[in-house]
């Protein structure tokens, strides 16, 4: 057989595979391009929703006083509206309230708006008439139940407790039980030694949650979960590895708080996205909607700050390919650096995290009993107002 014949046979065999490979590569590149574009679109829409929340709140008040950045249901609705407006702009279509949401409804199973003391979820639900439509949920608290107590966490140190039909609200402090005892004795003396009377009026006279928990424990009202108090020598309750420099473990309060918030959001989100398949099938989609795998870093970021998490799934791209991703935007409002108060006799100063004195503290071995006396002289504050209210002055070196 002549060489020319071999060449012709080779081309006949190879050419179809070459064409298929070229088309496959081209399709892959187009799909990748669409994925990148959609990533940018959902990121922009999520950030715009978050910016709307920030614009509708008093940022100065949140940062320097209460450090609460509340999201009401009306604010949540405006944020979601901003999200779909950005989607419409990126798809070169006018935004028409209701119609735009309906257009994207098959592909946006859920939007989560994570607030300070609870979260909202915007998703498709069926009403009493059998009509499917987007609805904003009521605020869902970060609730934990143990025994006779229901503990509602927040993104910060504020806690709400329902115990034996009595409602307590306050802020956790970094005091050990031994630190709280003198204050308890002072209050008890003021009420003539009547512990039951003190417990009755406690919600009206203090918002020191560490003191409230101590009183409840002393009165045997309920079994107190161990993450709400710390004994001397244990890791301070408010030590938080996400906000402090160094390789420090989180206190059991923050460890539990994180787990409760993350689990609550994940369970609700899982249920909503799974149920979205019923609506999507009515709209002609055969895509199996599932909660995507969310990285640990994104979960940590979402439960540390006011944030918005949006999902786009089942959107066809390329041949037999579907877009399935989420975007997260964080406000960086609650997640401010702590202030560290140091009390040595009559000297009481607070420092920022970068102060050499604080860095020296963070370098100590927290598990070494020899360091406990020095560690116990420090206290953590959320802001300057809280530090000043307890008699601390700003450090002359770091000028926090």
Secondary structure, DSSP 8 states (H G I E B T S, - for coil): --HHHHHHHHHHHHHHHHHHHHHHHHHHHHHHHHHHHHHHHHHHHHHHHHHHHHHTS-HHHHHHTS------HHHHHHHHHHHHHHHHHHTT----TTHHHHHHTTT--EEEEE-SSEEEEEEEEE-TTS-EEEEE---EEEEEEETTEEEEE-SSSEEEEEETTEEEEEE-----HHHHHHHHHHHHHHTTT-HHHHHHHHHHH--BHHHHHHHHHHTTSS---GGG---TTS--TT--TTTSSSS----HHHHHHHHHHHHHHHHHHHHHHHHHHHHHHHTT-----------HHHHHHHTTS-EEEEEEEEEE-SSS-EEEEEEEEE--SS----EEEEEETTEEEEE-TTSHHHHHHHTS-TT-GGGHHHHTTEEEESSHHHHHHTT-EE-TTT--
